[in-house]
Structures are given as C-alpha cells and as structure tokens.
Amino acid sequence: MVATFIYYPIILTFVSFWCFDLPNSSFENFISYLFCLIFMMLAGASLGFAFGTVFNDPLLASKLLENLAICFQMGAGMIVNVSSKANGFVRFLGWISP
C-alpha cells in the first residue's frame, strides 16, 4: 500500500506533465509539480485514514470525505465561471466561490 502512495504521483507526473503544454517545462517545474501531487496524495490519505478510524461504517466515511473534498474544491474556486443557464443552486455556489 505504501508503494502505491509513492509510485502513483510519480507515474502521474511522468504521464501528465508534458501533456499540459506548459510554457516553461523545466526540470524545476517538473519537480514542483511532482511535489504538489505528492502533498495532495498525503493530505488525501491522511484524511481518508482519519475518517476511516473515526467512523465505523466505511460507506459513511467515504461519503463524508467526498463532501469534504467538494467543500475544499469550492473553496479553491472550482466553479467560478458558471453560465447563466445553470440552475439556481449552482449559480449560488459560483457566486460564493472565490
């Protein structure tokens, strides 16, 4: 299981870094991107382990963790550019999203 935590961000970095066609594809940016993925993986694994130990029902822990991740994504400005054709709730989320 620990190997998955280490190998997954490395493989994902090698596969995806050059697909984004970044203006500066230097080795320094490659390492920065790799460490961003590693830190996100560590944060997600830590939250997953914490929720798994707090709640007895794995389905409940998984759903609560998904809701927490959605709140983090909205806080990061995931839905800033919402069209006027979206329903009212989605437009409200876009309005409060930074």
Stockholm file with secondary structure:
# STOCKHOLM 1.0

chainA/1-98         MVATFIYYPIILTFVSFWCFDLPNSSFENFISYLFCLIFMMLAGASLGFAFGTVFNDPLLASKLLENLAICFQMGAGMIVNVSSKANGFVRFLGWISP
#=GR chainA/1-98 SS CHHHHHHHHHHHHHHHGGGGCCSCCCHHHHHHHHHHHHHHHHHHHHHHHHHHHHCSCHHHHHHHHHHHHHHHHHHTTTTCSCCTTSCHHHHHHHHHCC
#=GC SS_cons        CHHHHHHHHHHHHHHHGGGGCCSCCCHHHHHHHHHHHHHHHHHHHHHHHHHHHHCSCHHHHHHHHHHHHHHHHHHTTTTCSCCTTSCHHHHHHHHHCC
//
